[in-house]
Amino acid sequence: MAKLSFKRGARDSFFEALFIIAKNDRQVVVVTADCGAPSLDQFRTHLSHQYVGVGIAEQNMITVAAGLALAGKIPYVYAIAPFASLRCYEMIKVDICSMHLPITVLGVGAGLSYDIMGPTHHTTEDISIMRALPDMTIYTPSDSIMAAALANLTYQQRRPQYVRFDREVFLSIYPETADFSAGLTHLRQGKGTCLVATGIMVHSALRVADELKKKGLDLGVIDLYRAAPITGELLIKAVADYDLIISLEEHFVVGGIADALPRVLAEAGICKRLHNIGLPHKYLFEYGGRRRLHELTGLDDESLAQKIAKIIGQAK
């Protein structure tokens, strides 16, 4: 078996792993909307009969994939995240979810990944709308090892799924042997307060936890990489010993994991102090790179550390 490289971003690591799967299963098909990626070249070159390019027609991409699925194929559709999710929403609802077809939607550019491109390319409400769809499973890989594992997991599950990739190449958090079937990982044990984060904010949570440790605050960190469905029993067990839970996401808190967490806890009759940190509920027209946008929205490490320390102080 070819050896995977985890020095690439999440998207390319996913496609590397998917290529290995596709070589052994001719039913796996990749459908793209005029999107390129170095890792897709091997599909075009070596598995051209399992690759379909529909041009700049994301909605048609979903419908083509639905037809392929009804013919027995296992489609993976790929486009820039806001176009793969928001632009295609009705088609995902009707053509995928209503028929419970084994189609995985792949979107690159989660959150503010396409920083300087502005609101048209920011993906800050996709978790919200995808969570509303029956049967939809949503993943946000926090490193390339997880992304590669998700290629195998989505192939095995064969149901409506949405994987939102960041454009950045992250430091690896997980060992190559990690299992991601649970939907969350308790990365760091703490006392009193736990940060529940997803995607890029998992890395922020770990850095902020390290910084606040110097000030005597021992924060736990949970990577909630599956935003839907959340396994309630596992989440409740993970946060059982914490008094305060703070969610972190590069997404609108409206409809994101900030809304998902209290619902799970409330349905189980669990009472916890909750606080949500995410993007303000407005579109960002300020120009700048991701670091600059984080500074403007209070998601940079320094602002997060100050905000979290203040929240903990108020909760005591």
Secondary structure, 3 states (H helix, E strand, C coil): CCCCCCCCCHHHHHHHHHHHHHHHCCCEEEEECCCCCHHHHHHHHHCHHHEEECCCCHHHHHHHHHHHHHCCCEEEEEEEHHHHHHHCHHHHHHHHHCCCCCCEEEEECCECCCHHHCCCCCECCHHHHHHCCCCCEEECCCCHHHHHHHHHHHHHHCCCEEEEECCCCCCCCCCCCCCCCCCCEEEECCCEEEEEECCHHHHHHHHHHHHHHCCCCCEEEEECCEEECCCHHHHHHHHCCEEEEEEEEEEECCCCHHHHHHHHHHHCCCCCEEEEEEECCCCCCCCCCHHHHHHHHCCCHHHHHHHHHHHHHHHC
